[in-house]
Every structure is written in structure tokens, then in C-alpha cells.
Amino acid sequence: MILYSEIKFFLCRVLMFVVLTLCISQALFSQDNSEQTTSNYSINSTFSELHELESVAMADSRIDELKEIVKVHLKKAKKENDPIEVARAYYYRILNEKPHVALVYSDSMIQITENSVHPNYPTLGYILKANIFYDQGKFQLALDNFLKAHDLALEKNNIEDQREISLAIAAIRNINGQHYAAADLYNRSLNLLKQKSSSTEGFYDDYATLFYNLSLTYLRLSQLDTSKYYVQKGIELRD
């Protein structure tokens, strides 16, 4: 269960990150827009408005309404020949379809954004595909897709994606008994985080996750002193 919680925590982080990047902050909307209901949308709505409506419907678990908004989003994106917006519409389809259908949409997301210069695509397609395989217990297929996603993150110099994907790869390495490889990946992620910020302020969850995973991994390696070191680092975060 510990290993499972490692990867599930990562997946939750990825999904939260994606939702945040797809949506404009509510602070940018007027009070009228913040009170907008899901009935107030059409193909003439802006993509930003559709993103906001999708995010709210998803957060409130109004899945039927979400599907209707996504249909409009997809229709508008195809009409305007905007592959990134098509991919963003597919994102919500992937989250709410059965695995075999979600895999088809993941492949479609990858295909339509294959040559994109966008820093998050087609990386996200491979991440979502890997998530589906992981939930099915197909760890090698999940790993293959996480590795493709990581290669793309390196190619696009997307440090955030590199760090997040490394957490997933490390968790699967642990499942496969490759604890040294997992420790190396967690340490790389920690170094990337330190490059982003030398202070833990504002990055508590990121540091806490890495210290937790490092302590577990070194415990599996029977390196008790190193494991205790990272436990202590985690405790110090609270000070």
C-alpha cells in the first residue's frame, strides 16, 4: 500500500497541476462571471470561459454537465483548427471515460500535438496514458509512457514536468525492486527542486513528498542512517 500511495499521490499532483494550467484564475473574472452557471456557454464563449466552466463542473462532480461543456469546447477547437484546445478538451474526456476509451483519447491527444512546440504537449498525453496503464496494473506499459513523457520534458526543457514525472518513474522502480534507481531519481528530483528554490517556503508539499519517498526508499535498501536523515529533514520542515 505504501508503494501504491506513492504513485497515487503523484497522479493527484499532476492532475491538480494540469487543471490549474488549463484554467484562468477566478480572480481575473468579474463577479458576474464568477456567478456564471454552466447554462451560459456556447461555441461563441471564449476558451478561457470554457476552461473555467470545465474546472468548476469537474470540481463539483457535475459530470453530465462537464461532458456537455466539453462537446462545445471540442466543436469550437476543431472549428478554429486549434490542436492545443482540442487536446485540452480531450483531457476531460480522458478523465471521465472507461480505460479503453480513455486510451484512445490519450493517443489522439498525442497524435494531434505531436509536433507542437507547447511546453506541455504531447507530454501530457503520455502522462495520462501512463496513469491509465498504472491503474490497470500494467506497470511496464506505464513505465514506458512515463519514460517517453520524461524524454519530451527534457527536450522541451520543462523542469516542472521532469521533476513530477521522475516521481512516478521512481515509484514504479520501487515496485520493480529497483530501489537504487528509485533513490537516484528521487535525488535528481530533489536537486531540480533546489534549483527552483533554495528555500522550502512555498514548496512544503514538494519537499515533504521527496523526503518521505527518500526515507522509504533508503529504508528498503536497509540504509537506516540515510533513511533517518530524510525523516529528520521532513520533521524540520514543520519548524
N, C-alpha and C positions, 0 to 999 in steps of 0.2 A: 504493500500500500504506500510505503514511503516513495518508492520509485514512481508509482503512478501519480502521486501528488506532485512530484517534481515537474513532470511534463504537463499536467493539467494546469498548474499554476502558470507555466509559460504560455500555454494556449490562451488562458484568460487574459494575460498581459497583452498578447498580440491582438486579440480581438478588441480590447479596450483601446489600444493604440490606433488601430485601423478606424474604428468608429470616430475617434477624436479627429483624425486627419481627414476624414471624409466630410466632416460637418463644420460649418462656421459657428463660432461661439455664439451662444444665445445673447451674450452682451452686445453683439453687433446688430441685433434685431430690435426693432421698436417694440413698445408694449403691445401694440396691435398684433404684430407678427408673433409675439410670444404666446398670444392667446389664440392663434390660428388653429383651427381644427383640421383634421385630415380630409374634410369635405371641400376645403378651399384650395384645391390644386387642379392643375390641368397641364396640357402639353405646353401652355404658354407660361407656366411657372418657371422661375429660374432654377438652374441646377442646385444652387445654394439653398433655395427654399425646399426643394425635394429632398436634399440631404438632411435638412433639419427635421422634416416630417418623418422621414425614414428612421432617423435616430430615435425620435420620441416614440414612434409606434413600436420600434424594437424594444426600447427600454420598458414600455408599458405592456409588452407581450400581446399587442394587438396584431396578431399575425395575419389575419384576413385583410385588415386594412393595409398592413405593410405590403402584402402581395399586390394590392391594387395600386398603391403608390409606385411600386417597383415597375409595374406594367407601363405606367405613364412615363416614368424615368427612362425605361428601356426604349420606348417608342420615340421619345424626344431625342435620345442619344443617337439612335440609328438614323433618324431623320436628319440630324445635323452632322452625321458622319464623324462622331466623336468617340474613338475607341476607348479612351480612358473612362469616359462616362458610361459607356456600355459595360466596361469591366466593373465599375462601381455599382451598377445595377445588379450585375451577376453576383456580386459579393453577398447581397442579401438573399438571393436565390440559393446560393450555396449553403448559407447558414440554416435555411429552413426547408431543405429538400432531403429526401431519403438519400443514403450514401451513394447508391449507384447513379442517381440523377445528379447529385452534387458533384460527383467526379466528372461528369460530362460538362457541367458548367465551369468547373475548375480548368479543364482542358481548353474550353472555349476562351476563358479569360487569358490563359497563357498564349493561345494562338493569336488573338486579336491585338495583344500588346507585345508580341514577340520582339518587334524591332523598335519599341518605344524607348525614348531617352528619359522617360519619367523615372525618378529615383526609386519608386516603389513597385514598378511593373516591368516585366511579368513576375517579379519576385513573389508578390503576394499570392499569385495563382499557385505557385509551387508550395508555399507555406500552407495554404488552405487544403491543397491536395494531400500533403503530408499529414495534416491534422486528421483527415478522414481515414487514411490508412492506419494511423495510430489507434484511433478509436475502434477500428476493426481488429486490432491485434496484429496487423501486418507490419511489424516493426522494420523489416528490411526495406519494404517499399516506402515507408515513412521516412526512413533514413536517407534513401536515395533522393527523395524530393527535397528534404531539408538541405542536403549537400548541394543540390542544384541551386536552391534559393541562396545558399551562402556564397556560392561562386558568383552569382549575379550581384549580391550585395557588395562583394569585393570589387567586381568590375565597375560598379556604379559608385564606389567609394561611399556607400551608405553605412556609416559606422553604427547607427542605431539598429539597423537590420542585422548587421554582422553580430552584434552583441546578443540580440534577442534569439537569433537562430542558433547561435552557439550553445545557448542554454538547452534548447531542445535536442540538439545533437548529443550533447554531453549526457543528458538524461537517458537517451537510448543506448549510448555507450555503456552506461552503468547497468542497464537491463541486460546487455550482452556480456557483462562481466569484464568489460574493458575499462577498469577503474582508473588506470594510469592515463589513458586517453581522455577520460572524462575530467580528471583533475587538471590536465593541461588545458582543456577547453574552458573550464571554469576560470582558471587563472588568466587566460587570454581575455575573457570577458571582463574580469576584474581590472586588468590593465587598460582596456578600452574605456571602461567607466572612469578610471582615474584620469585618463587623458581628457575626458569630457569635463570632469570637475574634480579638483583635488580635495574639495570639501564634500562631506556627506550630506550637508544641508540641502534639502530639496530632492535628495536621491535616497531617502531612507529605505524605501521598499527595494530598490535596486541592490543596494549594498547588503541589506538583510537577506535577500534571496541568495546572493552569491556566497555570503559567509555560511549560511545554512547548508547550501549544497556542497560547499567545500568541506565543511566539518563532517558531513555524512560520507562523502567520498573517501576522505582520508581515514575515517573510521573503518570503512570496508577494506581499506588497504592495511589495516592494523597499525597505522601510523598515529598512535594515540596522542603524542605531544603536538603534532601538527593539527590534528582534529580539535584538541583542546584550545589551541591558539585561535582557530577561527570561531570557536564557540565564544571565547573571550572577546573577540572583535565584535561579535554580534551583540554581546551584553553591553559593550562600551557604546554602542550606537544609541542606547537609551539615555546615556549621561549627557 
